[in-house]
């Protein structure tokens, strides 16, 4: 769930997320991000970058499904789907997760 905090930002729990230009202008609702659009431990600084903790990893052959929890949003499991080449960069249960503004969908 989110509350709009500006024309291009939304507040989710204690996190301020930038939204893509042209996002729906709802004052509140839900944000959605497809699991394959999430970046884990990016090599360069990205927007909407948050510390997280891995809950579970499931290997699915050509990809991995990771359940994680953002540290600023405890109790809410989120999913990411990763290519195998992203796995060696994990290393521990503490990770950084980027939710790209252009991948965030706004639902009123």
Backbone torsions as a table, in degrees:
resi	resn	phi	psi	omega
1	UNK	NA	145.7	180.0
2	UNK	-136.3	160.8	169.2
3	UNK	-125.4	131.7	178.9
4	UNK	-64.8	131.8	179.2
5	UNK	-117.1	9.2	179.4
6	UNK	168.2	177.7	-179.4
7	UNK	-60.1	-35.4	-175.3
8	UNK	-121.7	15.7	-178.8
9	UNK	-135.3	150.4	177.2
10	UNK	-133.3	145.4	178.2
11	UNK	-98.8	122.6	177.0
12	UNK	-123.8	109.7	-173.0
13	UNK	57.8	-127.7	178.2
14	UNK	-95.0	14.4	-175.7
15	UNK	-109.3	138.5	174.8
16	UNK	-103.9	117.5	-176.6
17	UNK	-111.7	136.1	174.5
18	UNK	-82.2	137.1	177.6
19	UNK	-104.8	157.1	179.0
20	UNK	-70.1	147.7	174.3
21	UNK	-57.3	140.0	179.5
22	UNK	87.1	3.4	176.7
23	UNK	-64.5	152.5	177.1
24	UNK	-52.3	140.6	-174.5
25	UNK	-91.3	26.6	178.5
26	UNK	-60.3	142.4	179.5
27	UNK	-79.3	-20.1	176.2
28	UNK	-156.7	167.1	-179.8
29	UNK	154.0	-141.4	-179.6
30	UNK	-128.6	145.0	173.2
31	UNK	-103.4	143.6	178.6
32	UNK	-133.1	140.4	175.5
33	UNK	-136.3	126.4	179.7
34	UNK	-61.1	139.6	-176.8
35	UNK	-56.1	-33.3	-178.3
36	UNK	-77.9	-11.1	179.3
37	UNK	-87.8	-11.4	-177.9
38	UNK	-78.0	135.7	177.6
39	UNK	-105.1	132.3	179.8
40	UNK	-109.5	131.9	-179.0
41	UNK	45.3	61.0	-178.0
42	UNK	-61.2	148.6	-179.6
43	UNK	-77.0	-23.2	176.2
44	UNK	-121.8	158.4	179.7
45	UNK	-66.3	130.6	177.8
46	UNK	-121.0	161.6	175.9
47	UNK	-72.7	160.4	178.6
48	UNK	53.5	50.6	-179.2
49	UNK	-100.8	124.1	-173.9
50	UNK	-135.3	144.9	174.9
51	UNK	-71.7	144.5	-178.0
52	UNK	-145.6	169.4	177.8
53	UNK	-128.7	131.2	179.4
54	UNK	-72.1	132.1	174.4
55	UNK	-97.0	-44.5	-174.7
56	UNK	-160.5	145.8	174.7
57	UNK	-125.8	129.5	177.1
58	UNK	-116.7	123.2	178.8
59	UNK	-84.9	127.6	-175.4
60	UNK	-120.4	34.2	-179.7
61	UNK	83.1	-92.9	-177.2
62	UNK	-88.2	2.5	177.1
63	UNK	-156.5	170.9	177.9
64	UNK	-127.0	141.1	174.7
65	UNK	-105.6	124.8	-178.0
66	UNK	-116.7	128.5	172.3
67	UNK	-96.7	130.6	-179.6
68	UNK	-142.4	167.1	179.5
69	UNK	-130.2	125.7	175.3
70	UNK	-69.7	135.5	-176.7
71	UNK	-63.6	-28.1	179.0
72	UNK	-86.2	-0.5	-178.7
73	UNK	-137.1	60.5	-175.3
74	UNK	-63.1	147.0	177.6
75	UNK	87.8	-2.0	180.0
76	UNK	-116.1	106.8	178.1
77	UNK	-78.1	134.9	175.7
78	UNK	-120.1	157.5	-179.0
79	UNK	-118.1	143.0	171.4
80	UNK	-130.5	146.1	173.2
81	UNK	-114.6	125.3	-172.0
82	UNK	-119.4	146.0	171.2
83	UNK	-74.8	153.6	-178.2
84	UNK	-55.5	-32.8	-179.2
85	UNK	-67.5	-16.2	176.9
86	UNK	-80.5	-20.7	-175.2
87	UNK	-64.8	-42.6	-178.1
88	UNK	-60.5	-21.6	-179.0
89	UNK	-80.0	-9.2	-177.8
90	UNK	-68.4	-66.2	173.6
91	UNK	72.7	-37.9	-179.2
92	UNK	-147.8	-179.2	179.8
93	UNK	-82.8	-16.2	177.2
94	UNK	-93.2	122.4	-175.3
95	UNK	-135.5	174.1	170.6
96	UNK	-116.2	137.8	-177.7
97	UNK	-125.3	131.4	176.5
98	UNK	-109.6	129.5	175.8
99	UNK	-109.2	94.6	-173.4
100	UNK	-58.6	132.8	-179.4
101	UNK	-52.8	-41.0	-178.3
102	UNK	-68.7	-14.2	179.9
103	UNK	-98.5	-8.0	179.4
104	UNK	-81.6	122.7	177.7
105	UNK	-100.9	134.4	-178.7
106	UNK	-101.4	125.3	175.4
107	UNK	-121.0	121.0	180.0
108	UNK	-70.5	NA	NA
